[in-house]
């Protein structure tokens, strides 16, 4: 048995449910993290509650107290990651109360994680949701002084300066213009940017290296989870990220079926489902019973509808 799974078992922690590759635990992530052995996790991939000014139904800390609140998870996350491991955090921004200016809390979190906790910033990514509704309404649709907020920051942090990653595993289709260049050839030579374009640039590597701007619409309504919630009148988690987002990082940052992927704010367990689909081992920690119970819909497991409907 894997050391992380075994440690939870030895500590008397019983999973809320399990599959052939993973386990979902109901409880405080900060306490569950303390049970895990050092260097036992390959990737922590999560979307924590954002530091919003207005309280949401799923619960969220205030932007003012966010950094202090997050530290209880961050130091343990650093400890349990392997030396080549990664901590990926998808975190949206917030607005200053009563005025149309942005909070810096998500950037302050990044600085704290690097300067005070000890992580490295491997790369910053940005998730663009082209289907995002206009908001905040006061500044975007009423006063018309701001544009729609449609991008979330994603901090790819690492325990060391050389985390395990391979962009060959996440290549994207070549553009039509690139395919024309393959066919007709490049105009070799030095560009104004200083890049020296040679015949090497015309090599077809099976796809293009992706940019750090990830564009995924969050509009899916027909997956097992949402169909199960609708049919059984179970409220779906209101802040899910699309399957494509964790899938990108699972493919990018893991190569072995023995790599364990952990989500410390699992919600509807998108990360666990994607890890399972990719043949990776996974752990999911979530403090709300209704969210975790309903997440069983993703795996075709029997759901206790009473538990799924009540906090």
C-alpha positions in Angstrom: 0.0 0.0 0.0 1.3 3.5 -0.8 2.8 5.3 2.2 0.3 8.2 2.1 -2.7 5.8 2.0 -1.2 3.6 4.7 -0.5 6.6 7.0 -4.2 7.7 6.8 -5.3 4.1 7.6 -2.9 3.8 10.6 -4.2 7.1 11.9 -7.7 5.6 12.0 -8.9 7.8 9.1 -11.7 6.1 7.2 -12.4 7.4 3.7 -15.8 8.7 2.9 -15.6 6.7 -0.2 -12.9 5.1 -2.4 -12.3 3.8 -5.9 -9.7 1.5 -7.3 -7.2 4.4 -7.5 -8.3 7.0 -4.9 -9.9 7.9 -1.6 -12.0 10.9 -0.5 -11.9 12.0 3.1 -14.3 14.1 5.0 -12.6 16.5 7.4 -10.4 19.5 8.0 -7.6 19.5 5.4 -5.1 21.1 7.7 -5.5 18.1 10.1 -5.5 15.5 7.4 -2.4 17.0 5.9 -0.6 16.5 9.2 -1.1 12.8 9.0 0.6 12.4 5.6 4.3 11.4 5.5 7.0 13.7 4.3 7.6 13.7 0.5 4.6 11.4 -0.2 2.6 13.5 -2.7 3.6 14.3 -6.3 1.1 17.1 -7.0 -1.3 19.1 -4.9 -3.8 20.5 -7.3 -6.7 22.6 -5.9 -9.0 25.6 -6.2 -9.4 27.0 -2.6 -12.3 29.2 -1.6 -11.5 32.6 -2.9 -11.0 35.6 -0.7 -14.2 37.3 -1.7 -15.8 40.4 -0.1 -19.3 38.7 -0.1 -19.9 35.4 1.7 -20.8 32.6 -0.6 -22.9 29.5 0.2 -19.8 27.2 0.1 -18.0 29.3 2.7 -15.0 31.5 2.1 -12.5 33.4 4.2 -12.3 37.2 3.9 -9.7 38.8 1.6 -8.3 40.7 4.7 -7.5 37.5 6.6 -6.8 35.2 3.7 -3.0 35.0 3.9 -3.1 34.0 7.6 -5.9 31.5 7.0 -4.0 29.8 4.1 -0.7 29.4 6.0 -2.1 26.5 8.0 -2.3 24.5 4.8 0.7 25.9 3.0 3.5 24.7 5.4 2.1 21.2 5.5 1.7 21.2 1.7 5.4 22.0 1.4 6.3 19.2 3.8 4.2 16.4 2.1 5.3 17.2 -1.4 8.1 15.2 -3.0 11.3 17.2 -3.8 10.2 17.3 -7.5 6.6 17.9 -6.6 4.2 20.8 -7.5 1.5 22.8 -5.8 -1.0 24.2 -8.3 -3.5 26.8 -7.0 -6.3 28.2 -9.1 -7.5 31.3 -7.4 -9.7 34.1 -8.6 -9.4 37.8 -7.7 -11.6 40.1 -5.7 -12.7 43.7 -5.6 -12.2 46.4 -3.1 -15.5 47.1 -1.1 -17.7 49.8 -2.7 -15.1 51.0 -5.2 -14.2 49.6 -8.7 -10.6 48.7 -7.9 -9.0 45.2 -7.5 -7.8 43.5 -4.3 -4.3 42.2 -4.4 -4.9 39.3 -2.0 -4.2 36.6 -4.6 -0.8 38.2 -5.4 -0.1 38.7 -1.8 -0.7 35.0 -1.3 1.8 34.2 -4.0 4.4 36.4 -2.4 3.8 34.9 1.0 4.1 31.3 -0.3 7.4 32.0 -1.9 9.1 34.4 0.5 7.8 33.0 3.8 6.7 29.4 3.3 9.5 28.4 0.9 7.9 27.5 -2.4 9.4 28.4 -5.8 7.2 30.1 -8.4 7.7 27.7 -11.3 5.3 29.6 -13.6 2.2 31.7 -13.5 -0.7 30.5 -15.6 -4.0 32.3 -16.3 -7.4 30.6 -17.0 -9.6 32.5 -19.4 -13.2 31.6 -19.3 -14.8 33.0 -22.4 -18.3 32.2 -21.1 -17.9 34.2 -17.9 -20.9 36.3 -17.0 -20.4 40.1 -16.8 -19.4 41.1 -13.4 -19.2 42.6 -10.9 -22.5 44.0 -12.1 -22.2 47.4 -10.4 -19.0 48.3 -12.2 -19.5 46.4 -15.5 -23.2 46.5 -16.4 -24.5 49.5 -14.4 -21.8 52.1 -14.2 -19.9 50.7 -17.2 -16.5 51.6 -15.8 -14.9 48.2 -15.9 -14.8 45.2 -18.3 -16.0 41.6 -17.5 -13.6 39.8 -15.1 -13.0 36.6 -17.1 -9.5 35.5 -16.0 -8.3 33.6 -12.9 -4.7 33.3 -11.8 -3.1 29.9 -11.4 0.1 29.7 -9.4 2.2 26.7 -10.3 4.5 26.5 -7.3 7.2 23.9 -6.7 9.1 22.5 -3.8 12.4 22.8 -5.6 13.7 24.8 -8.5 13.4 21.8 -10.8 10.0 20.2 -10.5 9.0 17.2 -12.6 7.2 18.4 -15.7 7.1 17.7 -19.5 5.4 20.0 -21.9 5.5 17.3 -24.6 2.6 15.7 -22.7 0.4 18.7 -23.3 1.1 19.7 -26.8 -1.8 21.5 -28.7 -2.7 21.3 -32.4 -0.7 23.4 -34.7 -2.4 26.5 -36.1 -3.3 26.6 -39.8 -0.6 29.2 -40.4 2.0 26.9 -38.8 0.9 24.0 -41.0 1.4 26.2 -44.0 4.9 27.0 -42.9 5.6 23.3 -42.6 4.5 22.9 -46.1 6.1 25.9 -47.8 9.0 26.5 -45.4 10.3 29.3 -43.3 12.0 32.5 -44.4 15.2 31.7 -42.5 17.2 34.4 -40.8 17.4 36.8 -37.8 14.1 38.5 -36.8 13.8 42.0 -35.3 13.3 40.2 -31.9 16.8 38.7 -32.2 15.5 35.2 -32.8 17.5 33.3 -35.4 15.0 31.2 -37.4 16.6 28.2 -39.0 15.4 24.9 -40.5 15.0 23.5 -37.0 11.9 25.7 -36.6 10.3 23.7 -39.4 10.4 20.4 -37.5 6.9 18.9 -36.9 6.9 17.7 -33.2 3.4 16.5 -33.3 1.9 19.7 -31.8 2.7 23.2 -30.5 4.0 24.0 -27.0 1.0 25.4 -25.1 0.9 29.0 -23.8 0.4 29.8 -20.2 -3.0 31.3 -21.0 -5.5 28.4 -20.8 -8.8 28.9 -22.4 -11.7 26.7 -21.2 -15.3 27.5 -21.1 -17.0 26.4 -17.8 -20.3 25.6 -19.5 -20.6 21.8 -19.3 -24.0 20.6 -18.2 -24.1 16.9 -19.2 -21.4 15.2 -17.2 -22.3 12.5 -14.7 -22.0 14.9 -11.8 -24.4 17.5 -13.1 -26.9 15.0 -14.5 -26.9 13.2 -11.1 -27.5 16.4 -9.2 -30.4 17.5 -11.5 -32.1 14.2 -11.5 -32.0 13.9 -7.7 -32.6 17.6 -6.9 -29.2 17.9 -5.2 -27.6 21.4 -5.3 -24.4 21.2 -7.4 -21.2 22.8 -6.0 -21.4 26.5 -7.1 -17.7 27.0 -7.8 -16.4 24.1 -9.9 -13.6 24.4 -12.3 -13.9 22.7 -15.7 -12.4 19.2 -16.2 -9.9 20.5 -18.8 -8.1 22.6 -16.2 -6.9 19.9 -13.8 -6.5 17.5 -16.8 -3.9 19.9 -18.2 -1.8 19.9 -15.0 -2.2 16.1 -14.4 -0.9 15.5 -17.9 1.8 18.1 -17.6 3.2 17.3 -14.1 2.8 13.5 -13.7 4.1 10.5 -15.7 3.8 7.5 -13.4 0.8 5.6 -12.2 2.3 5.7 -8.8 2.2 9.5 -8.6 -0.4 10.7 -6.1 -2.4 13.8 -6.8 -4.1 15.5 -3.8 -6.8 18.1 -3.7 -7.1 19.7 -0.3 -10.3 21.7 -1.1 -11.9 18.9 -3.2 -15.5 20.3 -3.4 -17.2 18.1 -6.1 -13.9 16.3 -6.6 -13.1 17.3 -10.2 -9.4 16.7 -9.5 -10.0 13.2 -8.2 -12.1 12.3 -11.2 -9.6 13.6 -13.7 -6.8 11.8 -11.9 -8.8 8.6 -12.0 -9.4 9.0 -15.7 -5.7 9.5 -16.3 -4.8 6.3 -14.3 -3.3 8.2 -11.4 -3.7 7.7 -7.7 -5.5 10.4 -5.9 -6.6 11.8 -2.5 -9.4 14.3 -1.9 -9.9 16.2 1.3 -13.2 18.2 1.8 -14.8 19.6 5.0 -18.4 19.6 3.8 -20.3 16.4 3.8 -22.9 17.5 1.2 -20.2 18.4 -1.4 -18.3 15.2 -0.9 -21.4 13.0 -0.9 -22.6 14.5 -4.1 -19.2 14.1 -5.7 -19.9 10.3 -5.8 -22.1 11.0 -8.8 -18.8 11.5 -10.8 -17.8 7.9 -10.2 -21.1 6.2 -10.5 -21.3 5.4 -6.8 -24.4 5.3 -4.7 -25.2 8.6 -3.2 -27.0 9.2 0.1 -29.4 11.9 -1.1 -30.2 13.2 2.4 -26.6 13.8 3.1 -26.0 15.3 -0.3 -28.8 17.8 0.3 -27.9 19.0 3.8 -24.7 20.6 5.1 
